[in-house]
Amino acid sequence: MRLYRLDHESEAKAIGEPAHALGVTFEAGAEQAAVEFADGSPYFLQLIGEQAWEEAVGQSITRDDVVRAARQVSRRLDEEFYPRILRGLDPDSRQALLRFAELGGTRVGREDFVTASGTSWPELSDPVSTLMTRGIVDVAGTRIYSIATPGMIGYLSRSGALDGS
């Protein structure tokens, strides 16, 4: 089963309501900081909420708690989450992901992608299909693609995970 990105309102409800039910509150800016960090990912939202609770002193989560939590969660994602997603990608799929990232990762037109790749669409369709099947890339419109995994471009930049592929 695939989880799709939440909109900001749904994210705010998903993090705020369970906390409120347990008597925990988010101070001004804290909930919004958590939502921004999660970028629509239910999994990231769960991680940031859990870690912010761990960082908090008492029953109130501050923006500073969320900032500290974000550093911890980012390290965890870089060490565990992103490498797991990339594990097992064949060289052509890794190269396709690199091209999407180089083109900005969001709303990448097929023609721009083909041109940047220096090959033809039939040669690229299998690698793109692999990325879509694994939930790394989504269709964002007619012949338009986007990297679907929040934070993936930043990870690729920080880690050099696709260098030499």
TIRO-2110 file (N, C-alpha, C; in Angstrom, 1 decimal):
// TIRO-2110
0.8, -1.2, 0.0, N, 1, A
0.0, 0.0, 0.0, CA, 1, A
0.9, 1.2, 0.0, C, 1, A
0.5, 2.2, -0.8, N, 2, A
1.3, 3.4, -0.9, CA, 2, A
0.6, 4.6, -0.2, C, 2, A
1.4, 5.3, 0.6, N, 3, A
0.9, 6.5, 1.3, CA, 3, A
1.2, 7.7, 0.4, C, 3, A
0.2, 8.5, 0.2, N, 4, A
0.4, 9.7, -0.6, CA, 4, A
0.6, 10.9, 0.4, C, 4, A
1.1, 12.0, -0.2, N, 5, A
1.3, 13.2, 0.6, CA, 5, A
0.0, 13.8, 1.1, C, 5, A
0.2, 14.3, 2.3, N, 6, A
-1.0, 15.0, 3.0, CA, 6, A
-0.9, 16.5, 2.6, C, 6, A
-2.1, 17.1, 2.6, N, 7, A
-2.0, 18.6, 2.5, CA, 7, A
-1.8, 19.2, 3.8, C, 7, A
-1.4, 20.5, 3.9, N, 8, A
-1.1, 21.1, 5.1, CA, 8, A
-2.1, 21.0, 6.2, C, 8, A
-3.4, 21.1, 5.8, N, 9, A
-4.5, 21.0, 6.8, CA, 9, A
-4.5, 19.6, 7.4, C, 9, A
-4.4, 18.6, 6.6, N, 10, A
-4.4, 17.2, 7.1, CA, 10, A
-3.2, 16.9, 7.9, C, 10, A
-2.1, 17.5, 7.6, N, 11, A
-0.9, 17.3, 8.4, CA, 11, A
-1.1, 17.9, 9.8, C, 11, A
-1.6, 19.1, 9.8, N, 12, A
-1.8, 19.8, 11.1, CA, 12, A
-2.8, 19.0, 12.0, C, 12, A
-3.8, 18.5, 11.4, N, 13, A
-4.8, 17.7, 12.1, CA, 13, A
-4.1, 16.4, 12.6, C, 13, A
-3.3, 15.8, 11.7, N, 14, A
-2.7, 14.5, 12.1, CA, 14, A
-1.6, 14.6, 13.2, C, 14, A
-1.0, 15.7, 13.3, N, 15, A
0.0, 15.9, 14.4, CA, 15, A
-0.7, 16.5, 15.6, C, 15, A
-1.6, 17.4, 15.4, N, 16, A
-2.2, 18.2, 16.5, CA, 16, A
-3.2, 17.4, 17.3, C, 16, A
-4.1, 16.7, 16.6, N, 17, A
-5.2, 16.1, 17.3, CA, 17, A
-4.8, 15.0, 18.3, C, 17, A
-3.9, 14.1, 17.9, N, 18, A
-3.5, 13.0, 18.8, CA, 18, A
-2.7, 13.6, 20.0, C, 18, A
-1.9, 14.7, 19.8, N, 19, A
-1.2, 15.3, 20.9, CA, 19, A
-2.2, 15.9, 21.9, C, 19, A
-3.2, 16.7, 21.3, N, 20, A
-4.2, 17.3, 22.1, CA, 20, A
-5.0, 16.3, 23.0, C, 20, A
-5.3, 15.2, 22.4, N, 21, A
-6.0, 14.2, 23.1, CA, 21, A
-5.2, 13.6, 24.3, C, 21, A
-3.9, 13.8, 24.2, N, 22, A
-3.1, 13.3, 25.4, CA, 22, A
-2.6, 14.5, 26.3, C, 22, A
-3.3, 15.7, 26.0, N, 23, A
-3.0, 16.8, 26.9, CA, 23, A
-1.7, 17.5, 26.5, C, 23, A
-1.2, 17.3, 25.3, N, 24, A
0.1, 17.9, 24.8, CA, 24, A
-0.3, 19.0, 23.8, C, 24, A
0.3, 20.2, 24.0, N, 25, A
0.0, 21.3, 23.1, CA, 25, A
1.3, 21.7, 22.3, C, 25, A
1.1, 22.3, 21.2, N, 26, A
2.2, 22.8, 20.3, CA, 26, A
2.1, 24.3, 20.5, C, 26, A
3.2, 24.9, 21.0, N, 27, A
3.3, 26.4, 21.1, CA, 27, A
3.3, 27.0, 19.7, C, 27, A
3.2, 28.3, 19.7, N, 28, A
3.1, 29.1, 18.4, CA, 28, A
4.3, 28.7, 17.5, C, 28, A
4.0, 28.4, 16.3, N, 29, A
5.1, 28.0, 15.3, CA, 29, A
5.6, 26.6, 15.4, C, 29, A
5.3, 25.9, 16.4, N, 30, A
5.9, 24.6, 16.6, CA, 30, A
5.2, 23.6, 15.6, C, 30, A
3.9, 23.6, 15.6, N, 31, A
3.1, 22.7, 14.7, CA, 31, A
3.4, 23.0, 13.3, C, 31, A
3.5, 24.3, 12.9, N, 32, A
3.8, 24.7, 11.5, CA, 32, A
5.2, 24.2, 11.2, C, 32, A
6.2, 24.3, 12.1, N, 33, A
7.5, 23.8, 11.8, CA, 33, A
7.5, 22.3, 11.5, C, 33, A
6.8, 21.6, 12.3, N, 34, A
6.7, 20.2, 12.1, CA, 34, A
6.1, 19.8, 10.8, C, 34, A
5.0, 20.5, 10.4, N, 35, A
4.3, 20.3, 9.1, CA, 35, A
5.3, 20.6, 8.0, C, 35, A
6.0, 21.7, 8.1, N, 36, A
7.0, 22.1, 7.0, CA, 36, A
8.1, 21.0, 6.9, C, 36, A
8.6, 20.5, 8.0, N, 37, A
9.6, 19.5, 8.0, CA, 37, A
9.0, 18.2, 7.2, C, 37, A
7.8, 17.8, 7.6, N, 38, A
7.3, 16.6, 7.0, CA, 38, A
7.0, 16.7, 5.5, C, 38, A
6.7, 17.9, 5.1, N, 39, A
6.5, 18.1, 3.6, CA, 39, A
5.5, 17.1, 3.0, C, 39, A
4.4, 16.9, 3.8, N, 40, A
3.3, 16.0, 3.3, CA, 40, A
3.5, 14.5, 3.6, C, 40, A
4.6, 14.1, 4.0, N, 41, A
4.9, 12.7, 4.3, CA, 41, A
4.3, 12.2, 5.6, C, 41, A
3.3, 11.3, 5.6, N, 42, A
2.8, 10.8, 6.9, CA, 42, A
3.9, 10.2, 7.8, C, 42, A
4.8, 9.5, 7.1, N, 43, A
5.9, 8.9, 7.9, CA, 43, A
6.8, 9.9, 8.5, C, 43, A
7.2, 11.0, 7.8, N, 44, A
8.0, 12.0, 8.4, CA, 44, A
7.3, 12.8, 9.5, C, 44, A
6.0, 12.9, 9.3, N, 45, A
5.2, 13.6, 10.3, CA, 45, A
5.2, 12.8, 11.6, C, 45, A
5.1, 11.5, 11.5, N, 46, A
5.1, 10.6, 12.6, CA, 46, A
6.4, 10.7, 13.3, C, 46, A
7.5, 10.7, 12.6, N, 47, A
8.9, 10.8, 13.1, CA, 47, A
9.1, 12.1, 13.8, C, 47, A
8.7, 13.2, 13.2, N, 48, A
9.0, 14.5, 13.8, CA, 48, A
8.1, 14.7, 15.0, C, 48, A
6.9, 14.2, 15.0, N, 49, A
6.0, 14.3, 16.2, CA, 49, A
6.6, 13.6, 17.4, C, 49, A
7.0, 12.4, 17.1, N, 50, A
7.6, 11.5, 18.2, CA, 50, A
8.8, 12.1, 18.8, C, 50, A
9.7, 12.6, 17.9, N, 51, A
11.0, 13.1, 18.3, CA, 51, A
10.8, 14.5, 19.1, C, 51, A
9.9, 15.3, 18.6, N, 52, A
9.6, 16.6, 19.2, CA, 52, A
9.0, 16.3, 20.6, C, 52, A
8.2, 15.3, 20.8, N, 53, A
7.7, 14.9, 22.1, CA, 53, A
8.9, 14.5, 23.0, C, 53, A
9.8, 13.8, 22.5, N, 54, A
11.0, 13.4, 23.3, CA, 54, A
11.8, 14.6, 23.7, C, 54, A
11.9, 15.6, 22.8, N, 55, A
12.7, 16.8, 23.1, CA, 55, A
12.1, 17.7, 24.1, C, 55, A
10.7, 17.7, 24.1, N, 56, A
10.0, 18.6, 24.9, CA, 56, A
10.1, 18.4, 26.4, C, 56, A
10.1, 19.4, 27.2, N, 57, A
10.1, 19.3, 28.6, CA, 57, A
8.6, 19.6, 29.1, C, 57, A
7.9, 18.7, 29.6, N, 58, A
6.6, 18.9, 30.0, CA, 58, A
5.6, 18.6, 28.9, C, 58, A
4.4, 19.2, 29.0, N, 59, A
3.3, 18.9, 28.1, CA, 59, A
3.2, 19.9, 26.9, C, 59, A
4.2, 20.7, 26.7, N, 60, A
4.1, 21.7, 25.6, CA, 60, A
5.3, 21.6, 24.7, C, 60, A
5.1, 21.5, 23.4, N, 61, A
6.1, 21.4, 22.4, CA, 61, A
6.4, 22.7, 21.8, C, 61, A
7.6, 23.2, 21.9, N, 62, A
8.0, 24.5, 21.4, CA, 62, A
8.6, 24.4, 20.0, C, 62, A
8.7, 25.5, 19.3, N, 63, A
9.4, 25.5, 18.0, CA, 63, A
10.8, 25.0, 18.2, C, 63, A
11.5, 25.4, 19.2, N, 64, A
12.9, 24.9, 19.5, CA, 64, A
12.9, 23.4, 19.6, C, 64, A
11.9, 22.8, 20.3, N, 65, A
11.9, 21.4, 20.4, CA, 65, A
11.8, 20.7, 19.0, C, 65, A
11.0, 21.3, 18.1, N, 66, A
10.8, 20.8, 16.8, CA, 66, A
12.1, 21.0, 16.0, C, 66, A
12.8, 22.1, 16.1, N, 67, A
14.0, 22.3, 15.4, CA, 67, A
15.1, 21.2, 15.9, C, 67, A
15.2, 21.0, 17.1, N, 68, A
16.1, 20.0, 17.6, CA, 68, A
15.7, 18.6, 17.1, C, 68, A
14.4, 18.3, 17.1, N, 69, A
13.8, 17.1, 16.6, CA, 69, A
14.2, 16.9, 15.1, C, 69, A
14.0, 18.0, 14.4, N, 70, A
14.3, 17.9, 12.9, CA, 70, A
15.7, 17.5, 12.7, C, 70, A
16.7, 18.0, 13.5, N, 71, A
18.1, 17.6, 13.3, CA, 71, A
18.2, 16.1, 13.5, C, 71, A
17.6, 15.6, 14.6, N, 72, A
17.7, 14.1, 14.9, CA, 72, A
17.0, 13.3, 13.8, C, 72, A
15.8, 13.7, 13.4, N, 73, A
15.1, 12.9, 12.4, CA, 73, A
15.8, 13.0, 11.0, C, 73, A
16.4, 14.1, 10.7, N, 74, A
17.1, 14.2, 9.4, CA, 74, A
18.3, 13.3, 9.4, C, 74, A
19.0, 13.2, 10.5, N, 75, A
20.1, 12.2, 10.6, CA, 75, A
19.6, 10.8, 10.4, C, 75, A
18.5, 10.5, 11.1, N, 76, A
18.0, 9.1, 11.0, CA, 76, A
17.5, 8.8, 9.5, C, 76, A
16.9, 9.8, 8.9, N, 77, A
16.4, 9.6, 7.5, CA, 77, A
17.6, 9.4, 6.6, C, 77, A
18.7, 10.2, 6.8, N, 78, A
19.9, 10.0, 6.0, CA, 78, A
20.6, 8.7, 6.2, C, 78, A
20.6, 8.2, 7.4, N, 79, A
21.2, 6.9, 7.7, CA, 79, A
20.4, 5.7, 7.3, C, 79, A
19.1, 5.8, 7.4, N, 80, A
18.3, 4.6, 7.3, CA, 80, A
17.3, 4.7, 6.1, C, 80, A
16.5, 5.7, 6.0, N, 81, A
15.4, 5.8, 5.1, CA, 81, A
15.8, 5.9, 3.7, C, 81, A
16.5, 7.0, 3.3, N, 82, A
16.9, 7.2, 1.9, CA, 82, A
17.8, 6.1, 1.4, C, 82, A
18.8, 5.6, 2.1, N, 83, A
19.6, 4.5, 1.6, CA, 83, A
18.8, 3.3, 1.3, C, 83, A
17.8, 3.0, 2.1, N, 84, A
16.9, 1.8, 1.9, CA, 84, A
16.1, 2.0, 0.6, C, 84, A
15.7, 3.2, 0.3, N, 85, A
14.9, 3.5, -0.9, CA, 85, A
15.8, 3.3, -2.1, C, 85, A
17.0, 3.7, -2.0, N, 86, A
17.9, 3.6, -3.2, CA, 86, A
18.6, 2.2, -3.4, C, 86, A
18.6, 1.5, -2.3, N, 87, A
19.2, 0.1, -2.4, CA, 87, A
18.5, -0.7, -3.5, C, 87, A
19.3, -1.3, -4.3, N, 88, A
18.8, -2.2, -5.3, CA, 88, A
18.4, -1.6, -6.6, C, 88, A
18.5, -0.2, -6.7, N, 89, A
18.2, 0.4, -8.0, CA, 89, A
19.3, 0.1, -9.0, C, 89, A
18.9, -0.3, -10.1, N, 90, A
19.8, -0.6, -11.2, CA, 90, A
20.5, 0.7, -11.7, C, 90, A
21.7, 0.6, -12.3, N, 91, A
22.4, 1.8, -12.8, CA, 91, A
21.6, 2.7, -13.6, C, 91, A
20.7, 2.2, -14.5, N, 92, A
19.9, 3.1, -15.4, CA, 92, A
18.9, 3.8, -14.6, C, 92, A
18.3, 3.2, -13.6, N, 93, A
17.3, 3.9, -12.7, CA, 93, A
18.0, 4.9, -11.8, C, 93, A
19.2, 4.6, -11.3, N, 94, A
20.0, 5.6, -10.5, CA, 94, A
20.3, 6.8, -11.4, C, 94, A
20.7, 6.6, -12.6, N, 95, A
21.0, 7.7, -13.5, CA, 95, A
19.8, 8.5, -13.9, C, 95, A
18.6, 7.8, -14.0, N, 96, A
17.4, 8.6, -14.3, CA, 96, A
17.0, 9.4, -13.1, C, 96, A
17.2, 8.9, -11.9, N, 97, A
16.9, 9.7, -10.7, CA, 97, A
17.8, 10.9, -10.6, C, 97, A
19.1, 10.7, -10.9, N, 98, A
20.0, 11.8, -10.9, CA, 98, A
19.6, 12.9, -11.9, C, 98, A
19.2, 12.5, -13.1, N, 99, A
18.7, 13.5, -14.1, CA, 99, A
17.5, 14.3, -13.6, C, 99, A
16.5, 13.6, -13.0, N, 100, A
15.4, 14.2, -12.4, CA, 100, A
15.8, 15.3, -11.3, C, 100, A
16.8, 14.8, -10.5, N, 101, A
17.2, 15.7, -9.4, CA, 101, A
18.0, 16.9, -10.0, C, 101, A
18.8, 16.7, -11.0, N, 102, A
19.5, 17.8, -11.7, CA, 102, A
18.6, 18.8, -12.3, C, 102, A
17.5, 18.3, -12.8, N, 103, A
16.5, 19.2, -13.4, CA, 103, A
15.5, 19.8, -12.4, C, 103, A
15.8, 19.7, -11.1, N, 104, A
15.0, 20.3, -10.1, CA, 104, A
14.1, 19.4, -9.4, C, 104, A
13.8, 18.3, -10.0, N, 105, A
13.0, 17.2, -9.3, CA, 105, A
11.5, 17.4, -9.3, C, 105, A
11.0, 18.6, -9.5, N, 106, A
9.6, 18.8, -9.6, CA, 106, A
9.1, 19.4, -10.9, C, 106, A
8.1, 18.8, -11.4, N, 107, A
7.5, 19.2, -12.7, CA, 107, A
8.5, 19.2, -13.8, C, 107, A
9.2, 18.0, -14.0, N, 108, A
10.2, 17.8, -15.0, CA, 108, A
9.4, 17.3, -16.2, C, 108, A
9.5, 18.0, -17.3, N, 109, A
8.9, 17.6, -18.6, CA, 109, A
9.6, 16.5, -19.2, C, 109, A
8.9, 15.6, -19.8, N, 110, A
9.5, 14.4, -20.5, CA, 110, A
10.6, 14.8, -21.5, C, 110, A
10.3, 15.8, -22.3, N, 111, A
11.2, 16.3, -23.3, CA, 111, A
12.5, 16.8, -22.7, C, 111, A
12.4, 17.6, -21.7, N, 112, A
13.6, 18.1, -21.0, CA, 112, A
14.4, 16.9, -20.4, C, 112, A
13.7, 16.0, -19.8, N, 113, A
14.3, 14.8, -19.2, CA, 113, A
15.1, 14.0, -20.3, C, 113, A
14.4, 13.8, -21.4, N, 114, A
15.1, 13.0, -22.5, CA, 114, A
16.3, 13.8, -23.0, C, 114, A
16.2, 15.1, -23.2, N, 115, A
17.3, 15.9, -23.7, CA, 115, A
18.5, 15.9, -22.7, C, 115, A
18.2, 16.0, -21.4, N, 116, A
19.2, 16.0, -20.4, CA, 116, A
19.9, 14.6, -20.3, C, 116, A
19.1, 13.6, -20.6, N, 117, A
19.7, 12.2, -20.5, CA, 117, A
20.5, 11.8, -21.8, C, 117, A
20.3, 12.6, -22.9, N, 118, A
21.0, 12.3, -24.1, CA, 118, A
20.7, 11.0, -24.7, C, 118, A
19.4, 10.5, -24.6, N, 119, A
19.0, 9.3, -25.2, CA, 119, A
17.5, 9.4, -25.6, C, 119, A
16.9, 8.3, -25.9, N, 120, A
15.5, 8.4, -26.3, CA, 120, A
14.5, 7.9, -25.2, C, 120, A
13.3, 8.3, -25.4, N, 121, A
12.3, 7.9, -24.4, CA, 121, A
12.2, 6.4, -24.3, C, 121, A
12.1, 5.6, -25.4, N, 122, A
12.1, 4.2, -25.2, CA, 122, A
13.2, 3.6, -24.3, C, 122, A
14.4, 4.2, -24.4, N, 123, A
15.5, 3.7, -23.5, CA, 123, A
15.3, 4.1, -22.1, C, 123, A
14.5, 5.2, -21.8, N, 124, A
14.3, 5.7, -20.5, CA, 124, A
13.1, 5.2, -19.8, C, 124, A
12.1, 4.7, -20.6, N, 125, A
10.9, 4.3, -20.0, CA, 125, A
11.0, 3.2, -18.9, C, 125, A
11.8, 2.2, -19.1, N, 126, A
12.0, 1.2, -18.0, CA, 126, A
12.5, 1.8, -16.8, C, 126, A
13.6, 2.5, -16.8, N, 127, A
14.2, 3.1, -15.6, CA, 127, A
13.1, 4.0, -14.9, C, 127, A
12.4, 4.8, -15.6, N, 128, A
11.4, 5.7, -15.1, CA, 128, A
10.3, 4.9, -14.4, C, 128, A
9.9, 3.8, -15.1, N, 129, A
8.9, 2.9, -14.6, CA, 129, A
9.3, 2.3, -13.3, C, 129, A
10.6, 1.9, -13.2, N, 130, A
11.1, 1.4, -11.9, CA, 130, A
11.0, 2.4, -10.8, C, 130, A
11.4, 3.6, -11.1, N, 131, A
11.3, 4.7, -10.1, CA, 131, A
9.9, 4.9, -9.7, C, 131, A
9.0, 4.9, -10.6, N, 132, A
7.6, 5.1, -10.3, CA, 132, A
7.0, 3.9, -9.5, C, 132, A
7.4, 2.7, -9.8, N, 133, A
6.9, 1.5, -9.1, CA, 133, A
7.4, 1.5, -7.6, C, 133, A
8.6, 2.1, -7.4, N, 134, A
9.2, 2.1, -6.1, CA, 134, A
8.7, 3.4, -5.3, C, 134, A
7.9, 4.2, -6.0, N, 135, A
7.3, 5.4, -5.3, CA, 135, A
8.3, 6.5, -5.2, C, 135, A
9.4, 6.5, -5.9, N, 136, A
10.4, 7.6, -5.9, CA, 136, A
10.0, 8.7, -6.8, C, 136, A
9.4, 8.4, -7.9, N, 137, A
8.9, 9.4, -8.9, CA, 137, A
7.4, 9.2, -9.1, C, 137, A
6.7, 10.3, -9.3, N, 138, A
5.3, 10.3, -9.7, CA, 138, A
5.0, 11.1, -10.9, C, 138, A
3.9, 10.8, -11.6, N, 139, A
3.5, 11.6, -12.7, CA, 139, A
2.8, 12.9, -12.1, C, 139, A
3.2, 14.0, -12.6, N, 140, A
2.7, 15.3, -12.0, CA, 140, A
1.9, 16.0, -13.1, C, 140, A
1.6, 15.4, -14.2, N, 141, A
0.8, 15.9, -15.2, CA, 141, A
1.1, 15.1, -16.5, C, 141, A
0.5, 15.6, -17.6, N, 142, A
0.8, 14.9, -18.9, CA, 142, A
2.2, 15.0, -19.3, C, 142, A
2.9, 13.9, -19.3, N, 143, A
4.4, 13.9, -19.6, CA, 143, A
5.2, 14.8, -18.7, C, 143, A
4.8, 14.9, -17.4, N, 144, A
5.5, 15.7, -16.4, CA, 144, A
5.7, 14.8, -15.2, C, 144, A
6.9, 14.8, -14.7, N, 145, A
7.3, 13.9, -13.6, CA, 145, A
7.8, 14.7, -12.4, C, 145, A
7.7, 14.2, -11.2, N, 146, A
8.3, 14.8, -10.0, CA, 146, A
8.8, 13.7, -9.1, C, 146, A
9.9, 14.1, -8.4, N, 147, A
10.4, 13.2, -7.4, CA, 147, A
9.4, 13.2, -6.2, C, 147, A
8.9, 12.1, -5.9, N, 148, A
7.8, 12.0, -4.9, CA, 148, A
8.2, 11.9, -3.5, C, 148, A
9.5, 11.5, -3.3, N, 149, A
9.9, 11.3, -1.9, CA, 149, A
10.4, 12.6, -1.3, C, 149, A
9.7, 13.1, -0.3, N, 150, A
10.2, 14.4, 0.3, CA, 150, A
11.6, 14.3, 0.8, C, 150, A
12.4, 15.4, 0.5, N, 151, A
13.7, 15.5, 0.9, CA, 151, A
14.8, 14.7, 0.1, C, 151, A
14.3, 14.0, -0.9, N, 152, A
15.2, 13.1, -1.7, CA, 152, A
16.3, 14.0, -2.4, C, 152, A
15.9, 15.1, -2.9, N, 153, A
16.9, 15.9, -3.7, CA, 153, A
18.0, 16.4, -2.7, C, 153, A
17.6, 16.8, -1.5, N, 154, A
18.6, 17.3, -0.5, CA, 154, A
19.5, 16.1, -0.1, C, 154, A
18.9, 15.0, 0.1, N, 155, A
19.7, 13.8, 0.5, CA, 155, A
20.8, 13.5, -0.6, C, 155, A
20.3, 13.5, -1.9, N, 156, A
21.2, 13.2, -3.0, CA, 156, A
22.4, 14.2, -3.0, C, 156, A
22.0, 15.4, -2.8, N, 157, A
23.0, 16.5, -2.8, CA, 157, A
24.0, 16.3, -1.6, C, 157, A
23.5, 16.0, -0.4, N, 158, A
24.3, 15.9, 0.8, CA, 158, A
25.2, 14.7, 0.7, C, 158, A
24.7, 13.6, 0.3, N, 159, A
25.4, 12.3, 0.4, CA, 159, A
26.2, 11.9, -0.8, C, 159, A
25.9, 12.5, -2.0, N, 160, A
26.6, 12.0, -3.2, CA, 160, A
26.2, 10.5, -3.5, C, 160, A
25.0, 10.2, -3.0, N, 161, A
24.6, 8.8, -3.1, CA, 161, A
24.5, 8.2, -4.6, C, 161, A
24.4, 9.1, -5.5, N, 162, A
24.3, 8.6, -6.9, CA, 162, A
25.6, 8.9, -7.7, C, 162, A
26.6, 9.4, -7.0, N, 163, A
27.9, 9.7, -7.7, CA, 163, A
28.4, 8.4, -8.3, C, 163, A
28.9, 8.5, -9.5, N, 164, A
29.5, 7.4, -10.1, CA, 164, A
28.6, 6.3, -10.6, C, 164, A
27.3, 6.6, -10.6, N, 165, A
26.4, 5.6, -11.1, CA, 165, A
26.3, 5.5, -12.6, C, 165, A
END
